Amino acid sequence: MIKSYAYVPKKPQMWFNLLWTGLLGAILGFLTAEGQYHLMLPYLGLGFLIFGCLAYVSISFLRSGIVSSIFCSLILLLVAVFYFGLAYAIVVAIFGWILGAMSHWLANGSYRLNLPPYATSKGVWFYTFRFICGLIFLFLIAPILIVFPLSFNKEPYFSFTEGMLAFDPTAFSVRWYIDILHNGMIDPAGVIGWWSDLWSNSQWIRSIKNSFIIGIFATLLATGLGTLAAIGLSRSEMPFRRPIMALLISPMIVPLVIIGSGMFFFFSDIGIAKTYLGVIVAHAILGTPYVIITVTATLVSFDESLTRAAASLGANPFRAFFKVQMPLILPGVVSGALFAFITSFDEIVVVLQIADVRQRTIPRQMFSGIREQISPTILAVATILVILSIVLLTIVEMLRRRSERMRGISPT
């Protein structure tokens, strides 16, 4: 029986393993200093030394990655609990688990298995590039991640309390999520008529209603105008396509302060400033460029011979559009509509200039809350908005992949 060939990677030297595991510890030690300059270098060296020693023990005496992860996690957890407390100890234990797995991953040469053909012999720069990208991603997303635990703070602070850092259950609360409903109500504890009180008087509920009403109508208007503009600009016989495209997407380039000021003066002259109609039109103007760009990208791969074939079979332009073209570009249209809705839902600069107190949206309410009364309710609302944005962007990505499958593009 002929055995299939299996690639057995060459095991690197010990210094190579200790170097990269020590660098992981140096990064953790640098972060542990918390910006204190006199502690940065000592903690950096101490982290390099501790992680290097743990990696040496894991590689030399522990034969399993799981056992090494458990060993490193427990050692670092116990040390960090004694010196820094439970909250930071859990973070360090996670690094310990990664250290144990990383030690055997390097020592066995397993890191070579997934290297592409163009990678260097040791794959150093290949994984270094990925590591740098991961750090950049962590730097960008860290401010968003901090909002989630802070929104459950029991105390009215925008910082972690000692109880939260010690994972004391009494230090956490959902009071700020409840405050989203109760803020502004005449009788929050009332039983009779509580729904009408909530719907009419709660400040955040009123802002949520305004955001959805304005966002939905602005999205419908932006989607209709943007789709028609994209279809017209995609035709080869359309004159001055580039200047018109530049003009239509200019709201994405021109500073919002200038756009808002211009809209205020123009809308004041025609009598729609400080009205729902004015805010809806303003948000539609800001969302239309996203629809145009998304639908235009979808139309690039659209086969115009399909509409000509439909016309040759007797279909009028409207029927050819709704029966042939629209089903194929629908994922792009829906994606553009979602982008337009997100743009409307998050807009604050233009709303500050053209909206009245009656059209106060969620961002406008958050801005007022920061200026007038600093309350962690803003963090709870921000958490809900982040979750909503993630859901919408996930839908956009699913639609993009569906559009690629419909156009015969295999995912890479």
N, C-alpha and C positions, 0 to 999 in steps of 0.2 A: 504494500500500500504506500503510495507516494504522499508524503506530508506536504501541505501547502507552506509556501515560504512566508515567514513572519519576520518583520523588521525588528531587530533588537537594538535599541539605541545604546550608544556608548555612554557609560557613566562618567560624569565630569569629576574633576578633582575636588577635594574637600574645600579648598579655599574659595572655589567658585560658589559652592552652596552657602558657605558662611557669609560671603560678601553680600549676596542678595537678601538673605534673611536678616542680616545685620542692618542693611539699609531700611528694611521695613521697620525694625525697631528704632532706628534713628529718626524716622519720620514720626513715629508715635511719641518718642521722647521730645521732639521739637514741638509737637502740638501740646504735650503735657505742660510745657513751660508757660502756656497761656499768655504769650507776649511779653513775659518778664525777661529782659535782655540778659540779666546776670545768670539766669537759669537755663538759657537756650543751649549753650554749648555743653555744660555738664550733663543735662538731660539727654541731649543728642548722643553723646558718647556712651552714657549709661545704657540707653536703649539699644544702641548697637551691640554693646558687650553682652547684655542680658539675652537678647534674641539670638546672638551668635552662639552663646553657651547652650541655650535650650535647643537650638538646631543641631549642635554637635551631639548632644545627648540623644536626641531623637534619632539621628542617622546612625549612630554607633551602637546604641543599646536597644532601641525600640524598633521592631521590624514591621510595624503596621502603621499606616497613616492615621487610622482612627484612634489607635492607642496614643500616638504622638499628639494628636489634637487634644484629646482628653487631658493628657499629662501637662501640656503647655497651658491649656486653659485654666486648669486647677492651680498651677503654680502662680501664674500671673494674677488670677482672681484673688488668691489669698494675700499676695503681696500688696495688691492695689487696695483691697479692703482695709488693710492695716494702715496704709499711708494716705489714701485719698477718699475712701468712703465707698459705699455700695454702688452708687450710680455709675461712677467712673470705672469701678471694678468690672462691671458687666461689659462695658465697652472694651476694656483691655482684654477680658476673657474672649471676646469675639476675635480680637487680633491674635490671641493665643491659639485659637482653633485654626485660623488661617495659617499661622506659623507652622503648626504640626503637619498640616496637609501639604504646605508649600515645601517643607524640608524633604519629604519623601518624593514629592513630585520632581524636585530638582535632582536629588541624589540618584534616583532610578533612571534619570534621563528621559522621563516621560514627557517633558516639555518639548522634546524634539519631534514627537509623533505628529503633532498637528501643524508643524511648520510648513508654510507654502514653499514651492521650489525656489522662489527668488529670495528667501530669507538667508541670512548669514549662517555660518557654520554652527554657531552656538545659539542663534536666535535672540541675541541680546537686544538688538535694536528693535526687533519685531515686537517683543513683549514690553520693552521700554516705552515704545510709542503708544501701545495700548494702555499702559499704566498712566502715562501723562494725560491721555484722553480721559481716563477715569477720574483723575484728580480734577481736571477742568470741569467735568460733569458734576462732581461732588461740590466744587466751589460754586457752581451756578445754582444747584438745587438746594444747597444747605439752608439759605434763608427761607425757602418755602417749607422745608421739613421742620424748622424750628417753630413755625406757627402752630403746628398740630398739637404738640404737648402743652404749649403755653395757653391754648384755648380752653384747656381743662384745669387751669389754675384756680384754686378756690379763692385766693386773695386778689384784690383789684390791682395787680401789678403786671407789667410787661416784662417780667424777668422770672427766672426760676427761683423758687423759695427753697429754704433748707429742707422743708418737708418733701418737696417734689424731688430734690436730689437724693434724698434718703428713701424714696419710693414709699412714703407714708400714705396709705390709702385715704386718710382724712385730709390730705393736702390737695386732693383732686376733686373736682366737682363739675357738674354740667349746668351750673347756675347761669353761665353766660349764654348757653344755648337756649335756656328757658327765658332769659331776658330778651331774646330776639322777639318772642311773642308778647311778653308783658310790658316792654318799654313803651310808655305812652298810654296804656290802658287806664280807664277811669277806675275800674275795680278788678284788678287781676285775680283776686280770690273769689270773685262772684260766680254764681252758678247760673242764675237766670239772666239771659241776654249776654252771656260771655262771648258768644260767637260774633254778634253784631258789634260788641265793644272791641273785640280783637280786630275784626275786619275794617272797622272805621277809624279807630283811634291809635292802634299800634303803629309806631313810627317805622319800624323795620318792615312790617307787613305791607304798609302803604308804599314803601320804597320798592319792595319786591314786586308788588302789583305794577307799579309804574315801569320797572325795568322789563318785565315780561311783555306788557302791552306795547311799549315803545319798541322793544327789541323784535317782537314778532312782526309788527306792521312794517318796521324799517327793513327787516329781512325780506319780506315779501316784495317790497318795492325795489330794493337793491338787487334781488335775484332776477326779477323780471327785466329791469333795465340792463343789468350786467350781462345776462344771457343774450338778449337781443343785440347788444353792442358787440359782444364777442363773436356772434355768428356773422354779423355784418363785416367786422374787421377781418374775419378769416377768409373772406372771398377775395380772390386775386384781382377782380375787376374793381374793387373798392379804391377810389382815389384818396391820396393823402392818408394812407393807413397809419404810417408811423407818427406823424404829428397828432393825429386824432387819438391814437393810443397813448401817447405821452400826455395829452391833455386830460384824458379820462382817468389815468392812474396818478395824476398829480396830487390828489389828496393824501397819497401815501408818502409823498416826498416833502410837500410844503409843511412847515411847522404848524401844529394844531392851534397855537395861539393866534397865528395870522388867519387861519381858516375860520376860527371861532369869531374873531373880530369882524372879518368881512361878512360872515353870515349874520351877525348881530345887526349891523347897519343895513344890510339888504333886507333881512326879514322884518326889521322895524319899519322900513318904507312900505312894505306890502302888507303889513299888519299881522304877521304870523309869529313874531317874536313873543316869547313867554307863553307859548301855547303848545299843546300836545302835537299839533300838526307841524309846527316849526321844528320841534325836537325830533320827530319821526323823519322829516325830510333831511335834517342835518345828519342823522345817523345813517340814513340811506345813502347819502353822498359819500360818507366815510367808508361804508361797506361795499359799495359798488366796485371799486378797483379790485378787491379780493375776488369777487365773483368773475370779473372780466379775465383776470389772470388764470384762475382755476379752469374756467370753461375754455379759454383759448388753448391751454395746455392739453385739454381733452380733445379739442377739435383738430389738433395737429395730426393725429393718427386716424381721423375720420375719413372714410372713403367717400368722396363726393359723387362717385358714380352710382352710389346707392340711391341718392335723391333723384338723379337723372333717370335711373331705371324706374323709380316710382312714378316720375312724371310721364315717362313713355308708356306706362300702363294705365294712364288716365287720372292719376292722383293730382289734385290741385296743390299749390304750395303749402297751405295749412295742413292738409291731410298728410302730405309727405313729411312735414316737420314733426307732427305729433305721432305718427305711426312708424316712421323710419329713423329719423335723426334723433329725436328726443329720447327714446329708450336707450340709445347707445351712449349719449352724453349725459344721461341722468346722474350717474355717480359724480361727475365733475360739477354738475349744477348743485347737487345736494351738498357737496363739499364746500363749494363757494358760499352757499347759503349758511352753513354752519360757521364759516369764518366771519361772515357778515354779522351773524347773531352774536358771536363772541366779541367782535369789535364794538357792537352797540352795547352789549352788557357791561363792558369794562370802560366805556368812555366817560371821562370826567372833565377834560379841559373845555370842550365845547359846551357841555351841560352847564358849567359854571357861568358861561357868558350869555346863553340864550334861553335857559330854562328858569322858570319861576319856582317858588316853594311848592307849588302844586305838582310840578313835574320832577320832584326830587327822586332820583334813582338810587340804587344801592351804592355805587361809587360816590355819589354826591352826599349821601347820608354818612358814609364812612369818613369822608373828608371833613364833614361838619363835626362828627364825633371826635376826631383827632384834635380839632381846633378848640371845641367848646367843652367837651367832657371826655377825658381819656378813660375809656372803659374797655376791658378785655372782650366785651361783646363784639368789638371790631374783629378780634382774632377769630371768634367763632364764625362770624360771617365770612371772613377770609378763607377759613377752612372749607366751608361749604362751597364757596366759589371755586376753590382749587379743585375740589372733587368734581364739581360740575364741568370745569374746563377739561379735566382729564377724561371724563366720560365722552364729551363732545369730540375731543381730539382722537380718542380711540375709534369712535364712529367714522371720523374722517379717514383714518388710516385703513379701516376695513373697506370703506367705499373706494379708496384708491386702489387697493389690491383687487377688488372686484372689477374695477374699471380696466385694470391691466389684463385680468383673465378674459374679459369680454373682448379686448382688442388683440388677444393672442400673445400677450407678452408674459413670458414665464418669469416668476420671481427669482431674483438672484440671491 
